[in-house]
Amino acid sequence: MEKINEYVAKQQQEVCAFIYDLNSLTEHVQSLLNPLPEAVQFYYAIKANSDEQVLRALLPHVYGFEVASMGEIEKVRAVSETVPIAFGGPGKTITELTAALAHNVTLYHLESQLQMQRLNWLAQEQGKTVEVLLRVNPSFALPDATLQMAGKATQFGIEQSELEGMLSELSRYPNLRVVGFHFHCISNNLQENTQIKAIEKYITTALQWQQQYDLELSTVNVGGGIGVTYQEQQRPFDWSSYCEQLSALLKRFPELNIAMECGRFVSAYCGVYLAEVTDVKRNHGENFAVLRGGNHHFRLPSSWQHNHPFRVLAREEWPYPFTRPELNDAPVTLCGELCTPKDVLAKGVVVERLRAGDIIVFEKAGAYGWHISHHDFLSHPHPQRVYL
Ligand SMILES: Cc1ncc(COP(=O)(O)O)c(C=O)c1O
C-alpha cells in the first residue's frame, strides 16, 4: 500500500494504472510450488498475464509455460529459448503449428482429428516426431465452477466417445507420439475437494484407456482452473489441503507425471488496477462514480458480471475553485469512461466516503485484467503499467 501511495503522490495527471508487484508474484508462486508433490510439472498459463516482466519473474520457478497462440509462443521464446512450452487452444492453424515447430514447442495439446492430421503432416515433412497430449471433453460429471469448458457441448477438446473411437488408430499418426491426455474442464473452482475428485477421475480414465488400447501414458494434464475469491462471502481454495490430498492420491500412481497449467491462481494477486474518480453524480435515484478507466482496461468484472473487490484511496488535494462532489455512507456504482452502460466494475456497493479525485484500487487484478480487455475502444489513453 505504501508503494501505491508513493506512486499516486507523484502523478501530475488523473491516475490510471496497473501496478504489478513482481516480488509478491515470485513469493506467491514459490508458496504454491513448495507443498506440491514432486510428480507435478507446474506450467504457468500465460494467457492470464503474458507481460515480459511477469514471464521473466516466473521463469526460474515454473516447470514451463502453457500457451494458446503463435504470439504467446513468441513471448515465451523471447524470455527463454529452452523452457518447456505446452501449446493448447482449439484453433491451431497450419501457420501456427509451423511456427510452433520452428520454436521447438515441447508438447502439443491437440483438440481435434484435424489438428492431429495437420501436425502429423507438418512434422513428417520436417522429419520430426513430436510429443502430444489429446485434449478430452469428458462425458462424466464435473465440479461446478464459474466457467465450464467441458463435460458439455463446447468447442474444446475431443468428445470422449469420439476419442475412444480414435485410440486404437493412433498408428495413423506416426509423427505424433501421444504420451497422455489433457483435461482443462473448469475455471475458477474454489473447492479443493471437488478438484481432487475430478483429478482422480481424469487419472483413472486415462489409465483405463492405457490398458484398453495399449497406450504409452506418461502424463495426465489436469488443467488450471483453481479459483480466486472475488467476493467477500466466498471461501478461498485451500491450497495446502489440496496439496496434501494430491500427494495422497498420487502415491497410488507412482509412474505418472501430472501436469498443471494454472493462470489466474498464479498472477491474480500480484496486480492492482488504480482508477481515479472523475465524477460523482446521482441519476434516477442512484449514485454513480465515473472513473478514469473502465472495462477497456479491466474487463474482468463486466465479463463475469461481478462486483470487483476494491478499496478507496482518499486524496486530500482539491486545488479547484469549484465544489468537490462526494458521497457518504451510501451505495455507489463504479463505472468506467466508456459510452456504454455495460462499463460497470461494481454495482451498488456501500462506501464510507467517496469524492471526485479519490482513487479506486481494484484488487486481484493481475490476471485476466489488461490482457482480456479491448484497449482501444474510444481511444482513451492506456493506463500506465508499472512493475515494482
Ligand atoms: C487450456 C487452458 N489451460 C489453462 C488455462 C488457465 O486457466 P486458469 O487461469 O483458470 O487457471 C486456460 C484458461 O482459459 C485454458 O484455456
PDBQT file of the ligand as one rigid body, heavy atoms in Angstrom, charges set to zero:
ROOT
HETATM    1  C1  LIG A 401      -6.380 -24.749 -21.937  1.00  0.00    +0.000 C 
HETATM    2  C2  LIG A 401      -6.273 -23.855 -20.763  1.00  0.00    +0.000 A 
HETATM    3  N1  LIG A 401      -5.375 -24.129 -19.811  1.00  0.00    +0.000 NA
HETATM    4  C3  LIG A 401      -5.219 -23.350 -18.725  1.00  0.00    +0.000 A 
HETATM    5  C4  LIG A 401      -5.986 -22.214 -18.546  1.00  0.00    +0.000 A 
HETATM    6  C5  LIG A 401      -5.773 -21.373 -17.329  1.00  0.00    +0.000 C 
HETATM    7  O1  LIG A 401      -6.858 -21.423 -16.501  1.00  0.00    +0.000 OA
HETATM    8  P1  LIG A 401      -6.893 -20.664 -15.122  1.00  0.00    +0.000 P 
HETATM    9  O2  LIG A 401      -6.418 -19.292 -15.342  1.00  0.00    +0.000 OA
HETATM   10  O3  LIG A 401      -8.314 -20.745 -14.734  1.00  0.00    +0.000 OA
HETATM   11  O4  LIG A 401      -6.002 -21.416 -14.187  1.00  0.00    +0.000 OA
HETATM   12  C6  LIG A 401      -6.955 -21.891 -19.506  1.00  0.00    +0.000 A 
HETATM   13  C7  LIG A 401      -7.798 -20.727 -19.354  1.00  0.00    +0.000 C 
HETATM   14  O5  LIG A 401      -8.685 -20.397 -20.090  1.00  0.00    +0.000 OA
HETATM   15  C8  LIG A 401      -7.096 -22.722 -20.660  1.00  0.00    +0.000 A 
HETATM   16  O6  LIG A 401      -7.989 -22.441 -21.615  1.00  0.00    +0.000 OA
ENDROOT
TORSDOF 0
